[in-house]
Amino acid sequence: MSKEKLPTSRCQHAGHTQHLCALADQYFHVNCPDEFRAIVKDAKLKCQFCGRVAKNRKNLCYPTEL
């Protein structure tokens, strides 16, 4: 296993409001379960910071392949 440098702080990206960690803080998974399922279904990526998974890079702060 390679020794990648992992992120140590939350994302400062302008599109952070679309990342799963920001959406979870707003209870997106509770309020919009169908939309949440669409984001995580058939996930191919994992956030190196929070561990959440998603299908598209745009929904994660620090995406890496599963």
C-alpha positions as CSV (number, residue, x, y, z in Angstrom):
1,M,0.0,0.0,0.0
2,S,1.4,3.4,-1.0
3,K,2.0,6.1,1.6
4,E,-0.1,8.9,0.1
5,K,-0.4,12.2,2.0
6,L,-3.9,12.3,3.2
7,P,-5.9,15.6,3.6
8,T,-5.9,17.1,7.1
9,S,-8.6,19.7,6.8
10,R,-12.0,20.1,5.3
11,C,-12.3,21.2,1.7
12,Q,-12.3,24.8,0.7
13,H,-13.5,24.2,-2.9
14,A,-16.1,26.6,-4.2
15,G,-18.4,23.7,-5.0
16,H,-18.2,22.3,-1.5
17,T,-21.9,22.8,-1.0
18,Q,-22.4,19.8,-3.4
19,H,-20.1,17.5,-1.6
20,L,-21.6,14.7,0.5
21,C,-20.2,15.9,3.8
22,A,-21.8,19.4,3.3
23,L,-25.0,17.8,2.2
24,A,-25.0,15.5,5.2
25,D,-24.6,18.4,7.5
26,Q,-27.9,19.7,6.1
27,Y,-29.6,16.3,6.5
28,F,-29.9,15.8,2.7
29,H,-29.9,12.1,3.2
30,V,-33.0,12.4,5.4
31,N,-34.8,15.2,3.5
32,C,-34.0,14.0,-0.1
33,P,-33.5,10.2,0.2
34,D,-34.1,9.5,-3.5
35,E,-31.6,12.1,-4.6
36,F,-29.1,10.9,-2.0
37,R,-29.4,7.3,-3.3
38,A,-28.8,8.5,-6.9
39,I,-25.5,10.1,-5.8
40,V,-24.2,7.0,-3.9
41,K,-25.6,4.2,-6.0
42,D,-22.9,2.4,-8.0
43,A,-20.2,4.4,-6.2
44,K,-16.8,4.2,-7.7
45,L,-15.1,6.8,-5.5
46,K,-14.4,7.4,-1.8
47,C,-13.5,10.6,0.0
48,Q,-10.1,10.4,1.6
49,F,-11.2,12.8,4.3
50,C,-14.6,11.6,5.5
51,G,-14.9,8.2,3.9
52,R,-18.2,8.8,2.1
53,V,-18.7,7.2,-1.3
54,A,-20.2,8.5,-4.5
55,K,-20.5,7.9,-8.2
56,N,-19.1,11.3,-9.3
57,R,-16.0,13.3,-8.2
58,K,-18.1,16.5,-7.9
59,N,-19.8,15.0,-4.8
60,L,-16.6,14.4,-2.8
61,C,-13.9,16.7,-1.3
62,Y,-10.9,14.4,-1.9
63,P,-12.0,11.6,-4.2
64,T,-10.0,8.5,-4.7
65,E,-10.9,5.3,-6.6
66,L,-12.4,2.5,-4.6
